[in-house]
Amino acid sequence: MKIAIVKLSALGDIVHAMVALQFIKAAYPELQIDWVVEQRFAGLLADNPHIDHVLPVNLKAVKTDKLRLFGEIGKVRGYAKHGYDLVIDAQGLIKSALVSRLLAANCAGFDRNSIREKWAAWFYAQTVAYPYDANTIDRNVAVLTRPLGLKVGSEQILAKRPFLFFRPPQIELADYFSDTQANILLVIGSTWPSRNYPLEKHLQVIFGVEANFLICWGNEKEHWMAQWLAERSLARVLPQMNLNDLKAVIAKSDLVIGNDTGPTHMAWGMNRPSITLFGPTPISRVYQTKTNKVLKSPSPVDPLKLNKNDFSIGEIPVSAVVALAKQLLPAPAAETPQP
């Protein structure tokens, strides 16, 4: 049997869906699984042993060049020649539903009461009901497993194996990581300014925890932010990285601290300790574990109508971040007594 998963973006959302793969493969080891994804996120799926083919598209480019639409449709029609028995749309948008329908007639996705864009549900032959305001990871797992006759519970998800894989990185990690201090990766940017913890408070966190701080960035604005912190502390700015290198850096980090954004969710996917800071978005986006914790600002959040002007993330006390970081970091090695 061949299936295709359509989950185009974004980084954290793809991570939340990928956790389902290990449970699907455990039940159906011979199943061929392909994944259609936006080209810029294809590296996140690379080297995963549960995925047979990563199928990139570039629908984002269509926004600025409408003529590219025909080329992308042709690309998807070419993927359809693989002959899928089932296509599962885990995105829930009209564009992802159209991609799914181009791949095969037998499509599954959320029902109209569980989906972001209700018209998308008309494209599915079978639907999955799951509240839109429920835990994001639970929703992703449900839409990917239920059409296959599987039911995966929270206990299984909590006991998951790490599922992001990487090759040797292009950057030399030894140049940045310390052998004598804990290594903390700071994730300082996100898609909304209101989701970003203030730089001044990141700086206080750096001063509050004795560790080797590394800062990752994804665009020029974030690069400037990272340099601002580095100029005022001993924190170090990592070079620009591809997704393979980012996975390698997260895997080697003792702790990841950051906003509700892709790299912080990747830490959960790799079973690395993390602190995710939430302001205008709900903590139902994540699973908390013994090593993956969240801190939420005091503002209420309506998952059905997020407020991009809610900058309450800045109200999370630095002392809370510092205390939680010290709790999650490995205990320092005992000094060897001198003779």
Secondary structure, 3 states (H helix, E strand, C coil): CEEEEECCCCHHHHHHHHCHHHHHHHHCCCCEEEEEEEHHHHHHHCCCCCCCEEEEECHHHHHCCCCHHHHHHHHHHHHHCCCCCEEEECCCCHHHHHHHHHHCCCEEEECCCCCCCHHHHHHCCEEECCCCCCCHHHHHHHHHHHHHCCCCCHHHHHCCCCCCCCCCCCCCHHHCCCCCCCEEEEECCCCCHHHCCCHHHHHHHHHHCCCEEEEECCCHHHHHHHHHHHHCCCCEECCCCCHHHHHHHHHHCCEEEEECCHHHHHHHHCCCCEEEEECCCCHHHCCCCCCEEEEECCCCCCCCCCCCCCCHHHHCCHHHHHHHHHHHCCCCCCCCCCC
